Amino acid sequence: MTPAQARQLVAMQIAFNQVIDPDYPAAPKVKRDDVKAILVELGEYFEHTAYKWWKKQSADWAQANMELIDILHFAISDAVEHACRQGKNTEAALEYVAQLMLKSFANDAAVQDGKELVAALAADGSKDYPLVCGEQFFDKLLTMLVDAYGDADTVYLTYIGKNALNNLRQQRGYKQGTYIKMWQGEEDNEVMMRLLGEHQQSIVAAEQPLLQAQTLLLDHYDKQVAQA
Ligand SMILES: O=c1ccn([C@H]2C[C@H](O)[C@@H](COP(=O)(O)OP(=O)(O)OP(=O)(O)O)O2)c(=O)[nH]1
């Protein structure tokens, strides 16, 4: 992942959070708890890994890996907010989180179990903020993501796809409850991954990859899902 891509990723996250709260992150009006969201997504991750030793189950790694992408959304958000709490303006916070990610992609922190994310949250915390997404958390999460998707570029592309899907959901009634999550019998996440794979080259090469991914998904939703 290039420094420009890392900055783009943080900028995309801030832009999405601003869809929900236009004053984010400088003077937020919506109360957030990104660490709580991370813990819930981590639970969903474990659900997909067939962890129940008392029951016959099979793991769904594609879904589990997508939960890690969701965790990345909330982790970037938490790190941005933490930087702002410590006096950084939005631009400086963006740069700080981009550097945090670049450093972590360069490190090779071994991860044996997703539970290590919880220990890392605590290790990055302090008395005032006991659970924080800092260096140790990003080291662990990005290692898990690269293990899951093979390389940092695919993590970048998958993040773009999910961010685009999150935007589409907001534009097509997610908050109002009118959004259609099953796309002709398939979960929206799964269709998104397939479309993303089919258009990988053009998305990565685009000047605005997120816009390209959004246009692709919106077109598919409006023509194939909403009208079906
Ligand atoms: O302020 C926010 C709120 C949500 N999200 C993103 C993170 C994650 O990618 C997604 C989670 O949305 P939701 O919880 O509605 O999805 P889910 O219930 O986990 O479903 P799925 O796993 O299909 O996405 O929304 C943000 O980035 N910022």
The ligand as an SDF file (V2000), in Angstrom:
LIG
                    3D

 28 29  0  0  0  0  0  0  0  0999 V2000
  -20.2240    5.4460   11.6910 O   0  0  0  0  0  0  0  0  0  0  0  0
  -20.0930    4.4040   11.0520 C   0  0  0  0  0  0  0  0  0  0  0  0
  -21.0430    3.3800   11.1010 C   0  0  0  0  0  0  0  0  0  0  0  0
  -20.8360    2.2290   10.3530 C   0  0  0  0  0  0  0  0  0  0  0  0
  -19.7250    2.1000    9.5950 N   0  0  0  0  0  0  0  0  0  0  0  0
  -19.4910    0.9050    8.7760 C   0  0  0  0  0  0  0  0  0  0  0  0
  -18.5080   -0.0660    9.3150 C   0  0  0  0  0  0  0  0  0  0  0  0
  -18.9620   -1.3900    8.7480 C   0  0  0  0  0  0  0  0  0  0  0  0
  -18.3370   -1.6130    7.4860 O   0  0  0  0  0  0  0  0  0  0  0  0
  -20.4390   -1.2260    8.5320 C   0  0  0  0  0  0  0  0  0  0  0  0
  -21.2500   -2.0010    9.5470 C   0  0  0  0  0  0  0  0  0  0  0  0
  -22.5830   -1.7950    9.2860 O   0  0  0  0  0  0  0  0  0  0  0  0
  -23.7210   -2.7300    9.9030 P   0  0  0  0  0  0  0  0  0  0  0  0
  -23.3940   -3.0200   11.3240 O   0  0  0  0  0  0  0  0  0  0  0  0
  -25.0020   -2.1070    9.5980 O   0  0  0  0  0  0  0  0  0  0  0  0
  -23.5280   -4.0010    9.0650 O   0  0  0  0  0  0  0  0  0  0  0  0
  -23.6830   -5.4770    9.6210 P   0  0  0  0  0  0  0  0  0  0  0  0
  -24.9260   -5.5890   10.3980 O   0  0  0  0  0  0  0  0  0  0  0  0
  -22.3790   -5.8310   10.2890 O   0  0  0  0  0  0  0  0  0  0  0  0
  -23.8830   -6.2230    8.3060 O   0  0  0  0  0  0  0  0  0  0  0  0
  -22.7900   -6.6200    7.3080 P   0  0  0  0  0  0  0  0  0  0  0  0
  -21.8290   -7.5230    8.0420 O   0  0  0  0  0  0  0  0  0  0  0  0
  -23.5340   -7.2810    6.2120 O   0  0  0  0  0  0  0  0  0  0  0  0
  -22.1160   -5.3530    6.8450 O   0  0  0  0  0  0  0  0  0  0  0  0
  -20.6970    0.1900    8.6220 O   0  0  0  0  0  0  0  0  0  0  0  0
  -18.7810    3.1170    9.5530 C   0  0  0  0  0  0  0  0  0  0  0  0
  -17.7810    3.0090    8.8410 O   0  0  0  0  0  0  0  0  0  0  0  0
  -18.9910    4.2420   10.2780 N   0  0  0  0  0  0  0  0  0  0  0  0
  1  2  2  0
  2  3  1  0
  2 28  1  0
  3  4  2  0
  4  5  1  0
  5  6  1  0
  5 26  1  0
  6  7  1  0
  6 25  1  0
  7  8  1  0
  8  9  1  0
  8 10  1  0
 10 11  1  0
 10 25  1  0
 11 12  1  0
 12 13  1  0
 13 14  2  0
 13 15  1  0
 13 16  1  0
 16 17  1  0
 17 18  2  0
 17 19  1  0
 17 20  1  0
 20 21  1  0
 21 22  2  0
 21 23  1  0
 21 24  1  0
 26 27  2  0
 26 28  1  0
M  END
$$$$
